[in-house]
Amino acid sequence: MKLTVLDEPRLEFSGGTRHIDPRHGITDYGPADATNTAVRTIRAGIVGTPASIQGLRRWFDGCRQPIAAKDSRLGRLFMPFPGFDTGTGFRSTLVWDSRLERPIRDRDLQRVAGLNPRDAVKAAVQLYAAELDVLDEEPGCDVVLIARPENLPERPSPEIDPDAPWKKAPPAEPVDDFRAVLKAMAMRYSRPIQIIRRSTWDPSFAPPGGDKPRLQDEATRAWNLHTALYYKAGGVPWRLPRESTDLDSCYVGVTFYRSGDHTTLETGVAQVFNQRGDGVIVRGAAAKVSRHDRQPHLAQGDAHALFGDALRRYRQ
């Protein structure tokens, strides 16, 4: 076996500064768009039970202050979180507005939890979709935090073949996953969503009938969530350094999801990027699962149309 070690690419941050680690770059220099189109405030909506809404707000308010790094001998792998405020790190802050808080009654979610797993997910998604409909009409909302219902079943982990551990077999019985179904449904809205489990903001929480999940340290969780929120609100945390006259590569990521009535397997180009991180979303045609490898595939004509559309949008 011949191995080639690739150097870490240097990333660009505020004012054209460079670093190989996004966390160091944001802490020391600020995000790539800090000097021009920076997102100074993120107006966040929240959908969940009243207790979840308050819990999420408390945790994010605590993240306005620095969070110490995990105590580890692998110190370089763990960075302190600088705090999410306009004077440090991302140079941005979260703004709360009671108009953007959409509580879901506990008794409605408890009633949903008593259904069979597939119906429970479908009913829960409908509850959240009704609130997303309202928030999509609010002009002062940039991104929506979704407090995932605590009593819904999780998608089972795929079985691992000991003779081929790199292959993940699909579950024997298809089980709807709340995250996947809600994200597919939410594609019709103009407000991006961020789904958050209670264990993320409440480490003491253990799911009903399950063990406490293994969590990343708090600083790492804060880094991951706030980076996602900054990007989803329209910010550019970092980019690959390239001359504007030398933008000649188009990066395309394809994702598949089932339609709401489970009759077709849809496909969509999740993002089309250039080297500066500028991106657009392109939709595609229906896909089919191959009987040979049980993976979704596009027909040749549909694949050609999909990537042709992606390249056309990229050139624009």
PASEBA-1860 file (N, C-alpha, C; in nm, 3 decimals):
! residues 316
1> MKLTVLDE> 0.085/-0.119/0.000/0.000/0.000/0.000/0.089/0.125/0.000 ~ 0.056/0.219/-0.087/0.130/0.344/-0.094/0.045/0.456/-0.040 ~ 0.096/0.527/0.060/0.022/0.634/0.124/0.083/0.769/0.088 ~ -0.003/0.867/0.069/0.041/1.004/0.045/-0.020/1.094/0.151 ~ 0.062/1.168/0.219/0.014/1.259/0.323/-0.002/1.397/0.261 ~ -0.124/1.448/0.267/-0.153/1.581/0.212/-0.139/1.686/0.322 ~ -0.076/1.795/0.288/-0.063/1.905/0.384/-0.200/1.965/0.412 ~ -0.218/2.010/0.536/-0.342/2.080/0.571/-0.350/2.209/0.487
9> PRLEFSGG> -0.465/2.233/0.424/-0.477/2.358/0.346/-0.487/2.478/0.439 ~ -0.424/2.586/0.400/-0.437/2.711/0.477/-0.569/2.775/0.441 ~ -0.640/2.820/0.544/-0.771/2.882/0.527/-0.760/3.033/0.543 ~ -0.851/3.103/0.482/-0.850/3.250/0.485/-0.955/3.301/0.583 ~ -0.913/3.399/0.664/-1.001/3.461/0.763/-1.005/3.611/0.739 ~ -1.047/3.687/0.838/-1.065/3.831/0.821/-0.939/3.899/0.771 ~ -0.957/3.990/0.675/-0.845/4.067/0.623/-0.743/3.987/0.546 ~ -0.779/3.869/0.498/-0.685/3.786/0.422/-0.587/3.710/0.507
17> TRHIDPRH> -0.604/3.706/0.640/-0.515/3.629/0.728/-0.533/3.481/0.702 ~ -0.431/3.402/0.739/-0.432/3.259/0.706/-0.402/3.175/0.832 ~ -0.463/3.056/0.837/-0.432/2.958/0.940/-0.488/2.825/0.894 ~ -0.431/2.714/0.944/-0.480/2.582/0.904/-0.595/2.535/0.991 ~ -0.616/2.597/1.109/-0.720/2.553/1.202/-0.831/2.658/1.207 ~ -0.955/2.621/1.169/-1.064/2.719/1.171/-1.082/2.785/1.308 ~ -1.066/2.709/1.415/-1.089/2.765/1.549/-0.983/2.869/1.584 ~ -0.857/2.839/1.552/-0.751/2.938/1.575/-0.775/3.062/1.491
25> GITDYGPA> -0.811/3.042/1.364/-0.830/3.156/1.275/-0.942/3.248/1.320 ~ -1.055/3.189/1.362/-1.166/3.271/1.407/-1.133/3.341/1.539 ~ -1.065/3.270/1.630/-1.029/3.330/1.758/-0.931/3.446/1.741 ~ -0.829/3.425/1.657/-0.722/3.524/1.644/-0.756/3.638/1.549 ~ -0.832/3.608/1.441/-0.850/3.707/1.335/-0.996/3.744/1.309 ~ -1.088/3.655/1.341/-1.228/3.677/1.307/-1.266/3.605/1.179 ~ -1.396/3.594/1.149/-1.441/3.521/1.030/-1.399/3.589/0.900 ~ -1.406/3.514/0.792/-1.357/3.564/0.663/-1.430/3.689/0.618
33> DATNTAVR> -1.558/3.704/0.655/-1.636/3.818/0.608/-1.643/3.930/0.712 ~ -1.554/3.930/0.812/-1.563/4.025/0.923/-1.548/4.170/0.877 ~ -1.477/4.193/0.768/-1.450/4.332/0.727/-1.549/4.385/0.625 ~ -1.643/4.301/0.579/-1.738/4.354/0.480/-1.883/4.313/0.510 ~ -1.917/4.187/0.485/-2.058/4.147/0.497/-2.082/4.063/0.622 ~ -2.013/4.090/0.729/-2.025/4.007/0.848/-2.167/4.006/0.904 ~ -2.203/3.894/0.964/-2.332/3.880/1.032/-2.312/3.927/1.177 ~ -2.348/4.051/1.205/-2.326/4.106/1.340/-2.425/4.053/1.441
41> TIRAGIVG> -2.547/4.028/1.398/-2.649/3.972/1.486/-2.722/3.859/1.415 ~ -2.758/3.757/1.491/-2.836/3.644/1.438/-2.966/3.641/1.516 ~ -3.075/3.667/1.448/-3.207/3.668/1.511/-3.262/3.525/1.505 ~ -3.264/3.459/1.620/-3.294/3.316/1.624/-3.437/3.291/1.671 ~ -3.509/3.210/1.594/-3.636/3.158/1.638/-3.614/3.025/1.710 ~ -3.709/2.984/1.792/-3.698/2.857/1.863/-3.834/2.788/1.859 ~ -3.833/2.657/1.829/-3.953/2.575/1.834/-3.926/2.458/1.928 ~ -4.014/2.438/2.026/-3.999/2.328/2.122/-4.093/2.347/2.238
49> TPASIQGL> -4.083/2.260/2.336/-4.164/2.276/2.456/-4.118/2.401/2.530 ~ -4.203/2.459/2.615/-4.160/2.577/2.691/-4.031/2.554/2.770 ~ -4.017/2.436/2.831/-3.896/2.408/2.908/-3.774/2.401/2.816 ~ -3.789/2.343/2.697/-3.677/2.334/2.603/-3.636/2.471/2.553 ~ -3.735/2.556/2.528/-3.704/2.692/2.482/-3.621/2.765/2.587 ~ -3.662/2.757/2.713/-3.587/2.823/2.819/-3.449/2.761/2.838 ~ -3.442/2.627/2.830/-3.313/2.560/2.845/-3.214/2.598/2.735 ~ -3.262/2.602/2.611/-3.176/2.641/2.500/-3.127/2.785/2.516
57> RRWFDGCR> -3.217/2.874/2.555/-3.176/3.013/2.573/-3.070/3.027/2.682 ~ -3.089/2.956/2.793/-2.990/2.963/2.901/-2.854/2.915/2.853 ~ -2.853/2.804/2.778/-2.724/2.749/2.735/-2.656/2.843/2.636 ~ -2.730/2.894/2.539/-2.670/2.985/2.442/-2.628/3.117/2.507 ~ -2.705/3.163/2.606/-2.663/3.284/2.677/-2.532/3.260/2.751 ~ -2.514/3.139/2.806/-2.388/3.106/2.871/-2.272/3.102/2.775 ~ -2.300/3.071/2.648/-2.195/3.065/2.546/-2.150/3.203/2.499 ~ -2.213/3.308/2.547/-2.163/3.443/2.515/-2.028/3.467/2.581
65> QPIAAKDS> -2.001/3.392/2.689/-1.875/3.403/2.761/-1.781/3.291/2.718 ~ -1.649/3.308/2.737/-1.554/3.203/2.699/-1.581/3.072/2.774 ~ -1.554/2.960/2.708/-1.566/2.827/2.767/-1.430/2.759/2.758 ~ -1.382/2.710/2.870/-1.249/2.650/2.875/-1.242/2.524/2.791 ~ -1.124/2.495/2.739/-1.102/2.375/2.659/-1.102/2.251/2.747 ~ -1.126/2.139/2.687/-1.119/2.012/2.758/-0.976/1.988/2.808 ~ -0.966/1.942/2.931/-0.836/1.911/2.989/-0.787/1.778/2.932 ~ -0.691/1.784/2.841/-0.644/1.665/2.773/-0.498/1.680/2.737
73> RLGRLFMP> -0.428/1.567/2.734/-0.288/1.571/2.692/-0.277/1.600/2.543 ~ -0.387/1.580/2.470/-0.390/1.614/2.327/-0.440/1.757/2.314 ~ -0.367/1.848/2.374/-0.413/1.986/2.386/-0.446/2.053/2.255 ~ -0.372/2.023/2.149/-0.394/2.091/2.021/-0.527/2.054/1.957 ~ -0.584/1.941/2.000/-0.711/1.899/1.943/-0.830/1.968/2.008 ~ -0.808/2.033/2.120/-0.917/2.095/2.194/-0.886/2.242/2.216 ~ -0.974/2.326/2.165/-0.957/2.470/2.175/-1.063/2.530/2.267 ~ -1.027/2.628/2.348/-1.131/2.698/2.424/-1.222/2.773/2.328
81> FPGFDTGT> -1.349/2.787/2.368/-1.444/2.863/2.287/-1.435/3.009/2.332 ~ -1.416/3.104/2.240/-1.390/3.242/2.279/-1.513/3.318/2.327 ~ -1.630/3.258/2.315/-1.754/3.329/2.345/-1.816/3.383/2.218 ~ -1.948/3.385/2.214/-2.018/3.431/2.094/-2.072/3.570/2.121 ~ -1.990/3.670/2.094/-2.029/3.809/2.116/-1.960/3.895/2.011 ~ -2.007/4.018/1.996/-1.958/4.104/1.888/-1.814/4.147/1.907 ~ -1.759/4.132/2.026/-1.622/4.178/2.049/-1.518/4.071/2.041 ~ -1.555/3.947/2.007/-1.458/3.838/2.006/-1.503/3.728/1.911
89> GFRSTLVW> -1.411/3.638/1.877/-1.446/3.521/1.798/-1.515/3.554/1.667 ~ -1.639/3.512/1.656/-1.715/3.533/1.534/-1.757/3.679/1.513 ~ -1.739/3.763/1.615/-1.781/3.903/1.608/-1.931/3.913/1.580 ~ -2.007/3.822/1.637/-2.151/3.817/1.616/-2.218/3.778/1.747 ~ -2.349/3.794/1.754/-2.421/3.758/1.876/-2.562/3.713/1.841 ~ -2.621/3.630/1.927/-2.758/3.586/1.911/-2.853/3.687/1.974 ~ -2.964/3.713/1.907/-3.064/3.805/1.957/-3.196/3.730/1.972 ~ -3.257/3.740/2.091/-3.382/3.672/2.118/-3.500/3.769/2.102
97> DSRLERPI> -3.612/3.714/2.058/-3.735/3.791/2.046/-3.851/3.697/2.079 ~ -3.933/3.734/2.175/-4.043/3.646/2.217/-4.138/3.615/2.100 ~ -4.146/3.703/2.000/-4.229/3.677/1.883/-4.180/3.556/1.805 ~ -4.052/3.526/1.818/-3.993/3.415/1.742/-3.986/3.286/1.823 ~ -4.045/3.284/1.942/-4.051/3.163/2.023/-4.186/3.096/1.999 ~ -4.184/2.972/1.951/-4.306/2.900/1.917/-4.315/2.774/2.003 ~ -4.381/2.784/2.120/-4.389/2.669/2.210/-4.487/2.562/2.160 ~ -4.451/2.437/2.184/-4.537/2.323/2.156/-4.576/2.261/2.290
105> RDRDLQRV> -4.703/2.237/2.310/-4.751/2.188/2.439/-4.697/2.049/2.470 ~ -4.660/2.030/2.596/-4.606/1.900/2.638/-4.707/1.788/2.614 ~ -4.834/1.816/2.640/-4.933/1.708/2.626/-4.948/1.666/2.480 ~ -4.924/1.757/2.386/-4.931/1.719/2.244/-4.817/1.624/2.208 ~ -4.698/1.652/2.259/-4.585/1.563/2.232/-4.598/1.431/2.306 ~ -4.656/1.433/2.425/-4.678/1.308/2.497/-4.777/1.220/2.424 ~ -4.879/1.281/2.366/-4.977/1.204/2.289/-4.911/1.145/2.164 ~ -4.822/1.220/2.102/-4.750/1.171/1.985/-4.662/1.052/2.021
113> AGLNPRDA> -4.597/1.058/2.137/-4.505/0.953/2.177/-4.575/0.819/2.197 ~ -4.707/0.820/2.215/-4.779/0.695/2.235/-4.813/0.623/2.106 ~ -4.784/0.682/1.991/-4.812/0.619/1.862/-4.701/0.522/1.824 ~ -4.723/0.446/1.718/-4.615/0.360/1.669/-4.506/0.451/1.611 ~ -4.381/0.401/1.603/-4.268/0.489/1.569/-4.288/0.572/1.442 ~ -4.337/0.511/1.336/-4.352/0.586/1.210/-4.457/0.695/1.223 ~ -4.572/0.662/1.283/-4.677/0.762/1.300/-4.634/0.871/1.398 ~ -4.554/0.832/1.498/-4.507/0.930/1.595/-4.419/1.035/1.529
121> VKAAVQLY> -4.328/0.992/1.443/-4.241/1.086/1.373/-4.322/1.176/1.282 ~ -4.415/1.117/1.209/-4.497/1.195/1.116/-4.579/1.300/1.191 ~ -4.639/1.261/1.304/-4.721/1.355/1.381/-4.635/1.465/1.443 ~ -4.517/1.429/1.491/-4.428/1.529/1.552/-4.381/1.629/1.447 ~ -4.347/1.582/1.329/-4.304/1.672/1.222/-4.417/1.769/1.186 ~ -4.540/1.721/1.186/-4.653/1.810/1.156/-4.668/1.919/1.262 ~ -4.645/1.884/1.390/-4.652/1.984/1.496/-4.548/2.093/1.475 ~ -4.426/2.052/1.443/-4.318/2.149/1.424/-4.337/2.227/1.294
129> AAELDVLD> -4.389/2.161/1.191/-4.409/2.230/1.063/-4.511/2.342/1.078 ~ -4.612/2.323/1.162/-4.712/2.429/1.182/-4.648/2.554/1.239 ~ -4.550/2.537/1.329/-4.481/2.653/1.387/-4.381/2.712/1.288 ~ -4.318/2.629/1.207/-4.226/2.680/1.105/-4.301/2.761/1.000 ~ -4.426/2.723/0.973/-4.508/2.804/0.881/-4.520/2.947/0.931 ~ -4.542/2.961/1.062/-4.557/3.095/1.120/-4.425/3.171/1.113 ~ -4.315/3.105/1.152/-4.186/3.173/1.155/-4.138/3.212/1.015 ~ -4.181/3.136/0.915/-4.138/3.168/0.779/-4.196/3.300/0.731
137> EEPGCDVV> -4.301/3.347/0.797/-4.361/3.475/0.761/-4.303/3.591/0.841 ~ -4.219/3.560/0.938/-4.161/3.665/1.022/-4.039/3.726/0.953 ~ -4.039/3.857/0.926/-3.924/3.917/0.857/-3.799/3.925/0.942 ~ -3.813/3.917/1.075/-3.697/3.934/1.163/-3.637/3.805/1.212 ~ -3.645/3.698/1.134/-3.592/3.568/1.176/-3.486/3.522/1.076 ~ -3.366/3.488/1.127/-3.256/3.445/1.039/-3.239/3.294/1.036 ~ -3.259/3.229/1.149/-3.241/3.084/1.159/-3.329/3.034/1.273 ~ -3.375/2.909/1.263/-3.467/2.854/1.362/-3.402/2.738/1.435
145> LIARPENL> -3.398/2.747/1.568/-3.349/2.637/1.651/-3.465/2.542/1.678 ~ -3.441/2.413/1.657/-3.543/2.311/1.677/-3.501/2.225/1.796 ~ -3.577/2.232/1.906/-3.552/2.143/2.020/-3.617/2.009/1.990 ~ -3.535/1.910/1.962/-3.587/1.779/1.922/-3.673/1.718/2.032 ~ -3.790/1.661/1.999/-3.872/1.595/2.101/-3.793/1.486/2.173 ~ -3.812/1.478/2.303/-3.730/1.388/2.385/-3.777/1.243/2.380 ~ -3.905/1.222/2.350/-3.961/1.087/2.361/-3.977/1.016/2.226 ~ -3.927/1.074/2.121/-3.938/1.008/1.991/-3.831/0.902/1.975
153> PERPSPEI> -3.860/0.794/1.903/-3.759/0.691/1.881/-3.647/0.743/1.792 ~ -3.527/0.693/1.815/-3.413/0.726/1.732/-3.402/0.625/1.620 ~ -3.343/0.666/1.509/-3.316/0.570/1.401/-3.214/0.469/1.452 ~ -3.240/0.338/1.439/-3.144/0.239/1.489/-3.013/0.245/1.414 ~ -2.905/0.215/1.484/-2.774/0.215/1.421/-2.766/0.102/1.320 ~ -2.702/0.123/1.204/-2.691/0.017/1.105/-2.608/-0.099/1.155 ~ -2.646/-0.217/1.113/-2.570/-0.336/1.152/-2.437/-0.339/1.078 ~ -2.333/-0.384/1.147/-2.199/-0.389/1.091/-2.162/-0.533/1.059
161> DPDAPWKK> -2.119/-0.556/0.936/-2.071/-0.688/0.894/-1.927/-0.703/0.943 ~ -1.897/-0.798/1.034/-1.760/-0.811/1.086/-1.658/-0.842/0.978 ~ -1.701/-0.904/0.866/-1.609/-0.935/0.757/-1.590/-0.817/0.662 ~ -1.678/-0.718/0.672/-1.668/-0.598/0.588/-1.718/-0.479/0.668 ~ -1.641/-0.437/0.768/-1.688/-0.331/0.858/-1.710/-0.197/0.790 ~ -1.655/-0.179/0.669/-1.674/-0.052/0.600/-1.812/-0.043/0.534 ~ -1.882/-0.156/0.526/-2.014/-0.156/0.465/-2.120/-0.148/0.575 ~ -2.212/-0.053/0.561/-2.320/-0.037/0.657/-2.450/-0.085/0.593
169> APPAEPVD> -2.505/-0.191/0.650/-2.631/-0.242/0.598/-2.746/-0.156/0.649 ~ -2.849/-0.132/0.567/-2.964/-0.055/0.614/-3.041/-0.135/0.719 ~ -3.118/-0.071/0.807/-3.198/-0.143/0.906/-3.293/-0.240/0.838 ~ -3.322/-0.350/0.907/-3.412/-0.451/0.849/-3.549/-0.391/0.821 ~ -3.599/-0.307/0.914/-3.726/-0.238/0.896/-3.701/-0.089/0.881 ~ -3.751/-0.026/0.775/-3.730/0.119/0.761/-3.798/0.195/0.874 ~ -3.724/0.282/0.940/-3.778/0.361/1.049/-3.757/0.508/1.015 ~ -3.866/0.585/1.019/-3.853/0.727/0.989/-3.771/0.796/1.097
177> DFRAVLKA> -3.686/0.884/1.057/-3.601/0.959/1.148/-3.651/1.103/1.153 ~ -3.680/1.154/1.272/-3.736/1.288/1.287/-3.648/1.391/1.220 ~ -3.518/1.382/1.240/-3.426/1.481/1.184/-3.435/1.482/1.032 ~ -3.427/1.362/0.970/-3.426/1.355/0.824/-3.558/1.403/0.765 ~ -3.671/1.361/0.825/-3.801/1.398/0.770/-3.825/1.547/0.786 ~ -3.790/1.603/0.903/-3.813/1.746/0.924/-3.725/1.830/0.832 ~ -3.598/1.791/0.814/-3.509/1.868/0.728/-3.556/1.863/0.583 ~ -3.605/1.747/0.539/-3.657/1.737/0.402/-3.780/1.826/0.385
185> MAMRYSRP> -3.871/1.824/0.484/-3.990/1.906/0.477/-3.954/2.054/0.482 ~ -3.853/2.090/0.564/-3.818/2.231/0.584/-3.747/2.293/0.465 ~ -3.714/2.215/0.363/-3.649/2.271/0.245/-3.738/2.372/0.173 ~ -3.868/2.366/0.200/-3.957/2.461/0.132/-3.959/2.597/0.200 ~ -3.898/2.608/0.318/-3.898/2.734/0.389/-3.774/2.816/0.355 ~ -3.787/2.947/0.375/-3.673/3.035/0.349/-3.580/3.046/0.469 ~ -3.624/3.000/0.587/-3.542/3.007/0.707/-3.473/2.873/0.731 ~ -3.341/2.869/0.739/-3.272/2.743/0.770/-3.300/2.701/0.913
193> IQIIRRST> -3.291/2.571/0.940/-3.316/2.520/1.074/-3.192/2.452/1.130 ~ -3.184/2.445/1.262/-3.076/2.375/1.332/-3.142/2.289/1.440 ~ -3.137/2.157/1.422/-3.200/2.064/1.516/-3.101/2.032/1.628 ~ -3.148/2.041/1.754/-3.060/2.023/1.869/-3.126/1.926/1.966 ~ -3.053/1.822/2.005/-3.101/1.731/2.108/-3.085/1.794/2.247 ~ -3.169/1.753/2.339/-3.160/1.807/2.475/-3.025/1.775/2.537 ~ -2.969/1.658/2.507/-2.840/1.621/2.567/-2.729/1.718/2.529 ~ -2.746/1.793/2.420/-2.645/1.890/2.379/-2.637/2.006/2.478
201> WDPSFAPP> -2.753/2.056/2.520/-2.752/2.170/2.612/-2.778/2.131/2.757 ~ -2.813/2.003/2.780/-2.835/1.953/2.915/-2.763/1.819/2.930 ~ -2.632/1.819/2.963/-2.554/1.695/2.969/-2.605/1.594/3.070 ~ -2.687/1.636/3.166/-2.739/1.544/3.267/-2.857/1.462/3.214 ~ -2.908/1.497/3.096/-3.027/1.431/3.043/-2.994/1.294/2.986 ~ -3.078/1.195/3.020/-3.068/1.061/2.962/-3.199/1.030/2.891 ~ -3.197/0.990/2.765/-3.321/0.962/2.692/-3.400/0.852/2.763 ~ -3.533/0.859/2.760/-3.614/0.755/2.823/-3.582/0.617/2.767
209> GGDKPRLQ> -3.554/0.524/2.857/-3.526/0.387/2.815/-3.391/0.367/2.751 ~ -3.303/0.466/2.757/-3.172/0.453/2.694/-3.061/0.504/2.785 ~ -2.939/0.478/2.744/-2.825/0.525/2.820/-2.793/0.669/2.783 ~ -2.723/0.737/2.872/-2.680/0.873/2.842/-2.585/0.870/2.723 ~ -2.607/0.955/2.624/-2.519/0.954/2.506/-2.380/1.006/2.540 ~ -2.280/0.962/2.464/-2.146/1.015/2.479/-2.140/1.152/2.411 ~ -2.094/1.250/2.486/-2.094/1.387/2.436/-1.954/1.439/2.415 ~ -1.940/1.529/2.320/-1.818/1.607/2.310/-1.813/1.704/2.428
217> DEATRAWN> -1.694/1.756/2.455/-1.682/1.854/2.562/-1.759/1.980/2.525 ~ -1.792/2.061/2.626/-1.880/2.174/2.604/-1.821/2.276/2.507 ~ -1.691/2.301/2.515/-1.631/2.398/2.424/-1.644/2.352/2.279 ~ -1.623/2.223/2.255/-1.636/2.170/2.119/-1.780/2.178/2.071 ~ -1.876/2.148/2.159/-2.017/2.160/2.121/-2.050/2.305/2.086 ~ -1.997/2.399/2.164/-2.023/2.540/2.135/-1.961/2.579/2.001 ~ -1.840/2.534/1.973/-1.776/2.564/1.844/-1.863/2.512/1.728 ~ -1.904/2.387/1.737/-1.978/2.326/1.627/-2.112/2.395/1.603
225> LHTALYYK> -2.187/2.422/1.710/-2.319/2.482/1.694/-2.312/2.625/1.645 ~ -2.222/2.704/1.702/-2.217/2.845/1.663/-2.159/2.863/1.523 ~ -2.068/2.775/1.483/-2.020/2.779/1.344/-2.135/2.752/1.248 ~ -2.217/2.651/1.281/-2.332/2.618/1.196/-2.430/2.734/1.190 ~ -2.459/2.796/1.304/-2.555/2.906/1.306/-2.502/3.027/1.228 ~ -2.373/3.056/1.243/-2.316/3.169/1.171/-2.326/3.147/1.020 ~ -2.294/3.027/0.976/-2.302/2.997/0.833/-2.447/2.999/0.784 ~ -2.538/2.937/0.860/-2.678/2.931/0.816/-2.743/3.069/0.815
233> AGGVPWRL> -2.691/3.160/0.896/-2.745/3.297/0.897/-2.687/3.382/0.784 ~ -2.602/3.322/0.701/-2.548/3.394/0.586/-2.404/3.435/0.599 ~ -2.337/3.398/0.709/-2.198/3.435/0.729/-2.101/3.341/0.659 ~ -1.977/3.386/0.644/-1.870/3.304/0.585/-1.759/3.294/0.690 ~ -1.757/3.188/0.769/-1.657/3.178/0.876/-1.514/3.166/0.823 ~ -1.493/3.093/0.714/-1.361/3.084/0.651/-1.378/3.042/0.506 ~ -1.271/3.055/0.430/-1.276/3.014/0.289/-1.136/2.970/0.247 ~ -1.129/2.898/0.137/-0.999/2.865/0.080/-0.942/2.988/0.011
241> PRESTDLD> -0.817/3.023/0.038/-0.760/3.144/-0.024/-0.731/3.122/-0.171 ~ -0.801/3.194/-0.255/-0.779/3.190/-0.399/-0.802/3.330/-0.456 ~ -0.733/3.359/-0.565/-0.756/3.484/-0.634/-0.895/3.481/-0.699 ~ -0.963/3.595/-0.698/-1.098/3.599/-0.755/-1.100/3.567/-0.903 ~ -0.985/3.588/-0.971/-0.978/3.558/-1.115/-0.946/3.411/-1.140 ~ -0.926/3.334/-1.034/-0.883/3.195/-1.049/-0.986/3.098/-0.990 ~ -1.112/3.138/-0.992/-1.218/3.051/-0.939/-1.264/2.957/-1.049 ~ -1.206/2.839/-1.051/-1.232/2.749/-1.163/-1.279/2.611/-1.118
249> SCYVGVTF> -1.310/2.594/-0.990/-1.357/2.464/-0.941/-1.496/2.476/-0.882 ~ -1.578/2.377/-0.911/-1.715/2.372/-0.861/-1.729/2.248/-0.774 ~ -1.760/2.269/-0.646/-1.777/2.157/-0.553/-1.926/2.130/-0.535 ~ -1.966/2.004/-0.557/-2.107/1.969/-0.552/-2.127/1.855/-0.453 ~ -2.220/1.874/-0.359/-2.257/1.767/-0.265/-2.399/1.724/-0.291 ~ -2.422/1.594/-0.311/-2.555/1.542/-0.344/-2.612/1.468/-0.224 ~ -2.739/1.493/-0.194/-2.803/1.422/-0.084/-2.935/1.364/-0.132 ~ -2.979/1.255/-0.068/-3.104/1.188/-0.105/-3.197/1.187/0.016
257> YRSGDHTT> -3.327/1.193/-0.009/-3.424/1.185/0.100/-3.556/1.135/0.043 ~ -3.639/1.078/0.127/-3.768/1.026/0.082/-3.873/1.136/0.083 ~ -3.968/1.125/-0.010/-4.077/1.222/-0.015/-4.166/1.205/0.108 ~ -4.249/1.304/0.135/-4.332/1.301/0.254/-4.426/1.182/0.260 ~ -4.475/1.133/0.145/-4.567/1.018/0.145/-4.494/0.886/0.127 ~ -4.359/0.888/0.128/-4.275/0.768/0.122/-4.290/0.691/-0.009 ~ -4.342/0.755/-0.114/-4.361/0.684/-0.241/-4.240/0.694/-0.332 ~ -4.159/0.797/-0.316/-4.042/0.814/-0.402/-3.921/0.852/-0.321
265> LETGVAQV> -3.805/0.820/-0.374/-3.678/0.861/-0.316/-3.629/0.980/-0.396 ~ -3.631/1.097/-0.333/-3.594/1.220/-0.402/-3.443/1.243/-0.393 ~ -3.394/1.331/-0.476/-3.254/1.372/-0.466/-3.246/1.524/-0.476 ~ -3.143/1.579/-0.422/-3.122/1.722/-0.436/-2.975/1.752/-0.421 ~ -2.923/1.852/-0.490/-2.787/1.897/-0.465/-2.793/1.986/-0.342 ~ -2.735/1.938/-0.232/-2.745/2.013/-0.107/-2.677/2.149/-0.121 ~ -2.559/2.152/-0.180/-2.487/2.279/-0.197/-2.398/2.270/-0.321 ~ -2.384/2.382/-0.388/-2.287/2.398/-0.497/-2.196/2.512/-0.455
273> FNQRGDGV> -2.067/2.484/-0.441/-1.972/2.582/-0.388/-1.865/2.618/-0.489 ~ -1.813/2.742/-0.478/-1.684/2.772/-0.538/-1.580/2.777/-0.428 ~ -1.454/2.810/-0.463/-1.348/2.803/-0.363/-1.365/2.905/-0.251 ~ -1.440/3.011/-0.274/-1.457/3.113/-0.172/-1.569/3.080/-0.074 ~ -1.633/2.965/-0.093/-1.739/2.926/-0.003/-1.876/2.978/-0.041 ~ -1.886/3.049/-0.154/-2.015/3.098/-0.200/-2.094/2.980/-0.258 ~ -2.220/2.966/-0.220/-2.293/2.848/-0.263/-2.437/2.875/-0.299 ~ -2.498/2.781/-0.371/-2.639/2.784/-0.404/-2.693/2.643/-0.386
281> IVRGAAAK> -2.827/2.631/-0.386/-2.893/2.501/-0.374/-2.963/2.470/-0.505 ~ -2.949/2.347/-0.549/-3.012/2.303/-0.674/-3.089/2.176/-0.645 ~ -3.209/2.164/-0.699/-3.291/2.044/-0.680/-3.273/1.948/-0.798 ~ -3.297/1.820/-0.772/-3.283/1.719/-0.877/-3.408/1.634/-0.891 ~ -3.396/1.525/-0.966/-3.508/1.436/-0.993/-3.511/1.322/-0.893 ~ -3.610/1.234/-0.909/-3.623/1.119/-0.819/-3.513/1.017/-0.846 ~ -3.473/0.947/-0.740/-3.370/0.844/-0.750/-3.432/0.706/-0.724 ~ -3.355/0.604/-0.753/-3.398/0.466/-0.726/-3.286/0.392/-0.654
289> VSRHDRQP> -3.326/0.299/-0.566/-3.229/0.218/-0.494/-3.192/0.098/-0.580 ~ -3.063/0.083/-0.605/-3.016/-0.028/-0.688/-3.027/-0.161/-0.613 ~ -3.068/-0.266/-0.682/-3.075/-0.396/-0.619/-2.937/-0.459/-0.603 ~ -2.835/-0.399/-0.668/-2.701/-0.454/-0.659/-2.630/-0.409/-0.532 ~ -2.634/-0.281/-0.500/-2.563/-0.232/-0.382/-2.653/-0.165/-0.280 ~ -2.786/-0.162/-0.308/-2.887/-0.106/-0.217/-2.858/0.040/-0.185 ~ -2.795/0.110/-0.278/-2.767/0.252/-0.264/-2.849/0.331/-0.366 ~ -2.885/0.454/-0.334/-2.963/0.534/-0.429/-2.880/0.576/-0.549
297> HLAQGDAH> -2.941/0.574/-0.667/-2.874/0.613/-0.791/-2.970/0.696/-0.875 ~ -2.914/0.785/-0.954/-2.991/0.861/-1.052/-2.978/0.795/-1.189 ~ -3.085/0.806/-1.267/-3.076/0.764/-1.407/-2.976/0.854/-1.480 ~ -2.917/0.804/-1.587/-2.812/0.878/-1.657/-2.861/1.015/-1.703 ~ -2.981/1.019/-1.759/-3.032/1.147/-1.807/-3.058/1.245/-1.693 ~ -3.110/1.194/-1.580/-3.136/1.281/-1.466/-3.006/1.332/-1.405 ~ -2.904/1.246/-1.399/-2.775/1.289/-1.346/-2.714/1.397/-1.434 ~ -2.726/1.379/-1.566/-2.673/1.479/-1.659/-2.746/1.613/-1.640
305> ALFGDALR> -2.878/1.608/-1.627/-2.955/1.731/-1.609/-2.921/1.798/-1.476 ~ -2.903/1.717/-1.372/-2.874/1.770/-1.240/-2.742/1.846/-1.238 ~ -2.638/1.784/-1.289/-2.506/1.848/-1.287/-2.496/1.959/-1.392 ~ -2.571/1.945/-1.499/-2.575/2.056/-1.595/-2.635/2.180/-1.531 ~ -2.742/2.161/-1.454/-2.805/2.273/-1.384/-2.710/2.330/-1.279 ~ -2.638/2.239/-1.209/-2.543/2.286/-1.107/-2.433/2.371/-1.169 ~ -2.379/2.328/-1.281/-2.272/2.404/-1.347/-2.325/2.537/-1.401 ~ -2.447/2.536/-1.451/-2.505/2.661/-1.501/-2.521/2.762/-1.388
313> RYRQ> -2.572/2.717/-1.273/-2.589/2.806/-1.160/-2.453/2.851/-1.108 ~ -2.354/2.763/-1.111/-2.219/2.800/-1.066/-2.160/2.911/-1.153 ~ -2.174/2.898/-1.284/-2.119/3.000/-1.374/-2.190/3.134/-1.354 ~ -2.319/3.129/-1.323/-2.391/3.254/-1.295/-2.337/3.323/-1.171
END
